[in-house]
Amino acid sequence: MPEDGVDICFIDTAHANPGEHLNILEILPFMNKNSIIVYHDTAFHTIYHKDGSTNCVSINTLNGKRILLKSEKAFGLPNIGAVIIDKNVENMLHALFSNLSLPWSYRITEDDFIQMFKHFSRFYPKDLVDLYVYYCCFYMSGGMQNKKFPPHFEKEYSKRTKREIT
């Protein structure tokens, strides 16, 4: 990342949970004050796929001035939008991490889990990292069917943390 931060970020990735919810949490620590985050396919769920609401939810969780761009529209919704990030980023963090509780369409790899765990631990408070760990473990181990930790995760965090979130 540039030493002077990031002024604009364009998000157009998985279109499914946890996709863009993780993407925004990864880039947010590097975003400058008054930077812009642009999302494509914010109306994906109305145009292409009923389960593709991730971008819509993610952009609507961000605080800041909304920019509605002219694009193909779906039932009155633009399919591309942007937010000028509010200077009080910490006020939206819990909501952004809470988006990880929404049902996942796919599982991240254990390597991705570990890398994001290290990244989030560096930039976010422990209680928010614990939300990340809990919902990763919950959805990566089968969701409601199985609440066990996937193998190899214990190496990356303490047994105390594991006891707190299970």
FITI-855826 format. One line per field, with one value per residue: residue in three letters; residue number from 1; x, y, z of N, C-alpha, C in turn. Coordinates in steps of 0.02 Angstrom, whole numbers, m for minus. Layout:
<pts>
code = c(ALA; ...)
pos = c(NUM; ...)
n_x = c(X; ...)
n_y = c(Y; ...)
n_z = c(Z; ...)
ca_x = c(X; ...)
ca_y = c(Y; ...)
ca_z = c(Z; ...)
c_x = c(X; ...)
c_y = c(Y; ...)
c_z = c(Z; ...)
</pts>
This chain:
<pts>
code = c(MET; PRO; GLU; ASP; GLY; VAL; ASP; ILE; CYS; PHE; ILE; ASP; THR; ALA; HIS; ALA; ASN; PRO; GLY; GLU; HIS; LEU; ASN; ILE; LEU; GLU; ILE; LEU; PRO; PHE; MET; ASN; LYS; ASN; SER; ILE; ILE; VAL; TYR; HIS; ASP; THR; ALA; PHE; HIS; THR; ILE; TYR; HIS; LYS; ASP; GLY; SER; THR; ASN; CYS; VAL; SER; ILE; ASN; THR; LEU; ASN; GLY; LYS; ARG; ILE; LEU; LEU; LYS; SER; GLU; LYS; ALA; PHE; GLY; LEU; PRO; ASN; ILE; GLY; ALA; VAL; ILE; ILE; ASP; LYS; ASN; VAL; GLU; ASN; MET; LEU; HIS; ALA; LEU; PHE; SER; ASN; LEU; SER; LEU; PRO; TRP; SER; TYR; ARG; ILE; THR; GLU; ASP; ASP; PHE; ILE; GLN; MET; PHE; LYS; HIS; PHE; SER; ARG; PHE; TYR; PRO; LYS; ASP; LEU; VAL; ASP; LEU; TYR; VAL; TYR; TYR; CYS; CYS; PHE; TYR; MET; SER; GLY; GLY; MET; GLN; ASN; LYS; LYS; PHE; PRO; PRO; HIS; PHE; GLU; LYS; GLU; TYR; SER; LYS; ARG; THR; LYS; ARG; GLU; ILE; THR)
pos = c(1; 2; 3; 4; 5; 6; 7; 8; 9; 10; 11; 12; 13; 14; 15; 16; 17; 18; 19; 20; 21; 22; 23; 24; 25; 26; 27; 28; 29; 30; 31; 32; 33; 34; 35; 36; 37; 38; 39; 40; 41; 42; 43; 44; 45; 46; 47; 48; 49; 50; 51; 52; 53; 54; 55; 56; 57; 58; 59; 60; 61; 62; 63; 64; 65; 66; 67; 68; 69; 70; 71; 72; 73; 74; 75; 76; 77; 78; 79; 80; 81; 82; 83; 84; 85; 86; 87; 88; 89; 90; 91; 92; 93; 94; 95; 96; 97; 98; 99; 100; 101; 102; 103; 104; 105; 106; 107; 108; 109; 110; 111; 112; 113; 114; 115; 116; 117; 118; 119; 120; 121; 122; 123; 124; 125; 126; 127; 128; 129; 130; 131; 132; 133; 134; 135; 136; 137; 138; 139; 140; 141; 142; 143; 144; 145; 146; 147; 148; 149; 150; 151; 152; 153; 154; 155; 156; 157; 158; 159; 160; 161; 162; 163; 164; 165; 166)
n_x = c(42; 21; 123; 62; m72; m237; m341; m450; m554; m605; m731; m772; m801; m831; m973; m1050; m1082; m946; m876; m866; m885; m776; m677; m693; m661; m528; m466; m502; m420; m320; m374; m385; m441; m596; m593; m643; m753; m800; m929; m972; m1109; m1214; m1346; m1356; m1427; m1555; m1547; m1466; m1442; m1527; m1467; m1365; m1341; m1237; m1151; m1242; m1284; m1160; m1113; m1215; m1191; m1088; m1037; m1060; m1055; m1164; m1145; m1230; m1213; m1237; m1301; m1338; m1501; m1596; m1752; m1765; m1650; m1480; m1344; m1217; m1121; m1058; m967; m915; m804; m847; m772; m771; m734; m724; m850; m926; m874; m917; m1039; m995; m914; m1014; m1085; m1026; m1094; m1200; m1274; m1156; m1099; m994; m843; m698; m522; m413; m287; m316; m400; m308; m215; m299; m341; m221; m200; m319; m303; m198; m251; m379; m489; m488; m616; m687; m610; m631; m765; m748; m670; m760; m871; m808; m764; m887; m960; m867; m861; m979; m1090; m1249; m1258; m1142; m1039; m900; m724; m630; m492; m321; m336; m314; m178; m157; m215; m243; m280; m363; m437; m505; m587; m668; m748; m816)
n_y = c(m59; 114; 234; 353; 323; 276; 346; 317; 176; 38; m78; m233; m381; m536; m537; m605; m667; m708; m610; m453; m397; m438; m384; m243; m227; m263; m161; m40; 9; 76; 178; 350; 498; 563; 489; 392; 258; 149; 49; m82; m164; m150; m174; m303; m413; m390; m393; m499; m611; m684; m703; m613; m497; m440; m328; m222; m223; m203; m74; 4; m4; 78; 237; 402; 527; 494; 443; 429; 350; 366; 230; 64; 28; m52; m81; 50; 64; 114; 28; 50; 133; 252; 301; 436; 422; 440; 538; 479; 336; 232; 225; 148; 22; m91; m124; m156; m269; m349; m381; m496; m597; m629; m755; m860; m884; m955; m1035; m967; m996; m1085; m1027; m897; m859; m855; m756; m643; m639; m605; m479; m407; m413; m329; m203; m184; m178; m306; m361; m347; m422; m544; m564; m583; m703; m791; m796; m840; m967; m1023; m1023; m1085; m1211; m1272; m1200; m1188; m1325; m1373; m1322; m1325; m1287; m1263; m1367; m1327; m1192; m1158; m1131; m998; m912; m880; m1006; m954; m857; m942; m1011; m906; m877; m993)
n_z = c(0; m32; 54; 87; 95; 30; m91; m171; m197; m288; m287; m343; m339; m277; m263; m174; m10; 97; 29; m24; 100; 175; 93; 108; 241; 237; 160; 220; 332; 263; 194; 159; 249; 197; 80; m65; m91; m212; m272; m380; m459; m364; m369; m402; m354; m399; m533; m584; m495; m363; m238; m233; m149; m79; m112; m109; 26; 88; 40; 92; 226; 253; 318; 264; 132; 1; m168; m310; m454; m631; m713; m776; m726; m599; m564; m513; m438; m440; m519; m484; m364; m243; m96; 0; 120; 288; 416; 540; 553; 645; 701; 616; 615; 694; 635; 505; 530; 582; 469; 426; 487; 408; 302; 220; 53; 7; 63; 137; 112; 225; 230; 184; 288; 395; 352; 343; 476; 542; 482; 519; 658; 675; 644; 701; 846; 975; 1007; 888; 800; 858; 821; 683; 685; 749; 658; 541; 582; 613; 488; 403; 451; 425; 466; 541; 557; 615; 738; 760; 770; 621; 565; 608; 642; 773; 792; 762; 855; 1029; 1155; 1251; 1181; 1094; 1187; 1228; 1117; 1081)
ca_x = c(0; 60; 134; 15; m140; m276; m394; m509; m554; m661; m746; m812; m770; m868; m1046; m1080; m1052; m927; m839; m853; m882; m705; m637; m695; m623; m457; m440; m521; m366; m275; m411; m376; m501; m632; m580; m703; m758; m848; m953; m1009; m1160; m1251; m1414; m1345; m1479; m1617; m1535; m1434; m1444; m1564; m1424; m1309; m1353; m1179; m1128; m1293; m1279; m1095; m1111; m1263; m1165; m1038; m1060; m1030; m1096; m1179; m1141; m1266; m1187; m1281; m1283; m1399; m1541; m1637; m1809; m1752; m1585; m1421; m1303; m1150; m1127; m997; m974; m857; m801; m853; m710; m779; m734; m734; m922; m959; m838; m956; m1088; m958; m896; m1077; m1105; m998; m1142; m1248; m1256; m1101; m1110; m934; m795; m631; m472; m380; m233; m347; m422; m249; m189; m346; m338; m161; m212; m369; m274; m153; m285; m444; m492; m496; m686; m707; m574; m666; m823; m721; m651; m819; m912; m769; m767; m956; m978; m819; m870; m1045; m1144; m1292; m1251; m1081; m1005; m831; m671; m595; m424; m264; m347; m289; m109; m155; m240; m234; m333; m409; m482; m549; m637; m715; m794; m852)
ca_y = c(0; 176; 262; 409; 298; 264; 397; 287; 103; 11; m146; m272; m447; m599; m527; m655; m666; m648; m570; m382; m379; m447; m336; m176; m229; m267; m98; 17; 41; 113; 232; 417; 535; 588; 448; 368; 187; 138; m20; m101; m217; m139; m200; m370; m458; m377; m400; m561; m668; m666; m705; m568; m433; m422; m260; m176; m220; m175; m2; 36; m6; 131; 304; 455; 555; 447; 466; 382; 359; 344; 163; 26; 29; m110; m63; 113; 64; 115; m31; 72; 188; 268; 335; 473; 394; 484; 541; 438; 267; 186; 219; 99; m41; m147; m143; m189; m337; m386; m408; m564; m645; m648; m820; m861; m924; m995; m1035; m943; m1047; m1077; m978; m830; m845; m838; m692; m590; m636; m565; m410; m377; m407; m271; m139; m178; m201; m378; m383; m352; m479; m603; m574; m613; m772; m830; m810; m883; m1036; m1045; m1039; m1130; m1278; m1297; m1158; m1213; m1397; m1393; m1262; m1341; m1250; m1299; m1385; m1282; m1123; m1146; m1107; m926; m872; m914; m1049; m911; m828; m996; m1024; m849; m874; m1055)
ca_z = c(0; m32; 121; 100; 96; m31; m99; m204; m201; m329; m265; m391; m332; m273; m267; m130; 57; 134; m19; m17; 172; 193; 53; 136; 304; 220; 133; 261; 370; 219; 161; 186; 266; 138; 21; m98; m105; m266; m278; m440; m449; m302; m380; m431; m330; m435; m605; m605; m450; m303; m178; m242; m115; m38; m125; m86; 99; 107; 29; 136; 294; 259; 334; 224; 79; m53; m237; m352; m522; m685; m735; m788; m665; m586; m523; m480; m403; m483; m510; m463; m316; m207; m32; 26; 188; 345; 455; 601; 530; 701; 715; 572; 615; 720; 583; 451; 553; 591; 403; 419; 515; 356; 273; 172; m8; m4; 118; 122; 128; 290; 220; 183; 357; 436; 329; 364; 549; 559; 459; 562; 725; 674; 634; 733; 916; 985; 1005; 818; 773; 883; 777; 621; 699; 763; 598; 497; 607; 608; 418; 371; 477; 409; 491; 594; 565; 649; 764; 779; 736; 569; 586; 599; 662; 841; 790; 750; 910; 1093; 1180; 1287; 1131; 1071; 1238; 1230; 1060; 1069)
c_x = c(44; 66; 84; m58; m172; m332; m457; m500; m615; m671; m794; m784; m821; m944; m1083; m1045; m1002; m889; m824; m852; m810; m662; m635; m657; m548; m429; m452; m464; m319; m309; m399; m443; m530; m615; m646; m698; m816; m865; m988; m1057; m1196; m1324; m1411; m1401; m1546; m1609; m1513; m1447; m1476; m1521; m1366; m1318; m1294; m1157; m1178; m1289; m1215; m1093; m1159; m1243; m1115; m1070; m1024; m1078; m1103; m1173; m1175; m1246; m1238; m1256; m1346; m1437; m1582; m1692; m1795; m1686; m1528; m1379; m1231; m1160; m1062; m1014; m909; m856; m802; m790; m712; m786; m750; m808; m957; m927; m879; m1007; m1054; m938; m959; m1103; m1079; m1044; m1194; m1227; m1204; m1119; m1051; m890; m729; m581; m443; m323; m261; m371; m363; m222; m234; m347; m279; m172; m262; m343; m229; m192; m350; m442; m509; m569; m712; m672; m607; m730; m802; m706; m713; m857; m873; m775; m838; m973; m930; m825; m942; m1103; m1183; m1284; m1192; m1044; m934; m782; m641; m523; m374; m275; m316; m219; m106; m184; m240; m293; m385; m461; m530; m604; m690; m766; m830; m905)
c_y = c(62; 204; 317; 387; 292; 315; 369; 212; 82; m61; m178; m342; m504; m592; m578; m651; m722; m597; m498; m359; m387; m396; m267; m173; m233; m199; m38; 48; 85; 173; 298; 446; 564; 551; 420; 293; 179; 64; m28; m157; m211; m162; m270; m418; m447; m388; m471; m621; m648; m665; m656; m500; m406; m349; m208; m168; m186; m99; 35; 33; 50; 198; 354; 479; 505; 480; 412; 397; 335; 278; 127; 23; m34; m89; 0; 118; 70; 53; m14; 132; 198; 303; 372; 457; 449; 482; 498; 364; 219; 176; 168; 30; m100; m171; m179; m260; m380; m414; m479; m617; m666; m713; m816; m906; m969; m990; m1006; m999; m1034; m1027; m907; m811; m820; m769; m634; m583; m593; m491; m375; m366; m346; m205; m130; m203; m276; m400; m389; m410; m544; m617; m607; m687; m815; m847; m848; m955; m1064; m1067; m1087; m1202; m1303; m1257; m1190; m1288; m1416; m1331; m1276; m1297; m1292; m1315; m1329; m1211; m1107; m1117; m1031; m883; m913; m958; m1008; m881; m882; m1009; m968; m851; m939; m1066)
c_z = c(0; 39; 138; 95; 28; m33; m131; m209; m240; m310; m314; m390; m333; m283; m223; m62; 65; 92; m2; 56; 197; 156; 86; 202; 292; 199; 179; 302; 328; 185; 197; 207; 202; 74; m5; m109; m155; m267; m345; m421; m382; m308; m411; m415; m367; m510; m623; m560; m383; m239; m182; m211; m76; m49; m101; m10; 120; 98; 76; 209; 306; 275; 290; 171; 22; m121; m279; m424; m573; m710; m755; m722; m660; m538; m481; m443; m453; m469; m493; m417; m279; m142; m18; 100; 241; 386; 518; 582; 586; 718; 672; 576; 640; 668; 525; 469; 562; 524; 392; 448; 464; 323; 217; 113; m23; 57; 95; 140; 197; 285; 219; 252; 399; 416; 351; 440; 570; 541; 506; 633; 730; 675; 673; 805; 920; 980; 933; 784; 796; 843; 712; 632; 709; 699; 545; 519; 600; 537; 384; 396; 469; 437; 547; 606; 610; 673; 788; 741; 680; 592; 570; 622; 730; 842; 787; 805; 974; 1111; 1219; 1238; 1106; 1121; 1239; 1174; 1045; 1121)
</pts>
